[in-house]
Amino acid sequence: MSLFPRYKNKEIKVTKNSSEELWRYRKDLWDVLKILEKGYPCPKCKRKGNVIEKCWQKGDKVYKAVVVELEDYCLLTHFGMFTYKRW
């Protein structure tokens, strides 16, 4: 049994900075998996082909996950949260 959740049959692993970001927002890798599976694409700028950037909105908060797909696993490089206000 694997300790890490799997996305597209690859384990999701984290960098040190992204693990601190997850801890700050009290989220874990299973929340990242939910964002990757059910979220919508939200690139702020054009990224390389192997980079996935998805968002998921809950109330007025939007959670963003940036993942790099490597050969053996997916690496979470950034996790953030911002508020969405309608005008």
Secondary structure per residue as TSV (DSSP state, phi and psi in degrees):
chain	resnum	aa	ss	phi	psi
A	1	M	-	360.0	137.2
A	2	S	-	-90.3	146.7
A	3	L	S	-81.0	-25.3
A	4	F	S	-99.2	143.3
A	5	P	-	-69.1	160.6
A	6	R	E	-117.9	136.1
A	7	Y	E	-127.1	124.8
A	8	K	T	54.4	39.9
A	9	N	T	63.3	25.4
A	10	K	E	-127.8	141.4
A	11	E	E	-67.7	146.0
A	12	I	E	-97.8	121.3
A	13	K	E	-119.7	166.6
A	14	V	E	-126.0	156.4
A	15	T	-	-88.5	169.2
A	16	K	H	-62.5	-44.1
A	17	N	H	-65.1	-42.2
A	18	S	H	-69.7	-31.3
A	19	S	H	-67.2	-35.1
A	20	E	H	-68.3	-35.9
A	21	E	H	-66.5	-41.8
A	22	L	H	-60.2	-43.5
A	23	W	H	-64.0	-39.6
A	24	R	H	-61.3	-38.9
A	25	Y	T	-95.4	7.1
A	26	R	T	55.5	48.7
A	27	K	-	-121.5	167.2
A	28	D	-	-135.7	-175.3
A	29	L	H	-66.9	-25.0
A	30	W	H	-69.9	-32.6
A	31	D	H	-67.4	-38.6
A	32	V	H	-62.8	-42.7
A	33	L	H	-60.0	-41.8
A	34	K	H	-63.8	-39.2
A	35	I	H	-64.9	-43.3
A	36	L	H	-66.3	-36.7
A	37	E	H	-81.8	-40.5
A	38	K	H	-109.0	-7.1
A	39	G	-	-78.5	175.4
A	40	Y	E	-112.9	150.4
A	41	P	E	-66.8	135.0
A	42	C	-	-143.3	56.4
A	43	P	-	-70.1	133.5
A	44	K	S	-81.3	-32.2
A	45	C	S	-145.9	172.9
A	46	K	-	-70.9	132.7
A	47	R	-	-119.4	170.8
A	48	K	-	-63.5	164.4
A	49	G	T	-64.9	-27.0
A	50	N	T	-95.4	10.4
A	51	V	E	-104.4	127.9
A	52	I	E	-110.2	129.6
A	53	E	E	-128.3	111.4
A	54	K	E	-129.9	151.7
A	55	C	E	-123.9	159.4
A	56	W	E	-144.7	127.7
A	57	Q	E	-103.1	133.6
A	58	K	E	-135.1	105.8
A	59	G	T	69.6	-128.5
A	60	D	T	-97.2	5.3
A	61	K	E	-102.0	139.3
A	62	V	E	-120.0	124.1
A	63	Y	E	-101.4	136.1
A	64	K	E	-123.1	135.3
A	65	A	E	-125.9	130.8
A	66	V	E	-116.4	119.9
A	67	V	E	-126.3	138.2
A	68	V	E	-104.0	125.1
A	69	E	E	-86.1	116.2
A	70	L	-	-105.2	-179.7
A	71	E	S	-63.5	-44.7
A	72	D	S	-101.4	-21.7
A	73	Y	E	-156.1	170.9
A	74	C	E	-106.6	136.0
A	75	L	E	-113.8	118.3
A	76	L	E	-76.0	117.8
A	77	T	E	-103.7	-22.2
A	78	H	E	-153.9	139.5
A	79	F	E	-136.6	126.8
A	80	G	E	-141.7	169.0
A	81	M	E	-140.4	137.0
A	82	F	E	-143.9	164.0
A	83	T	E	-96.6	146.0
A	84	Y	-	-114.0	122.0
A	85	K	-	-118.6	128.6
A	86	R	-	-84.6	148.4
A	87	W	-	-101.6	360.0
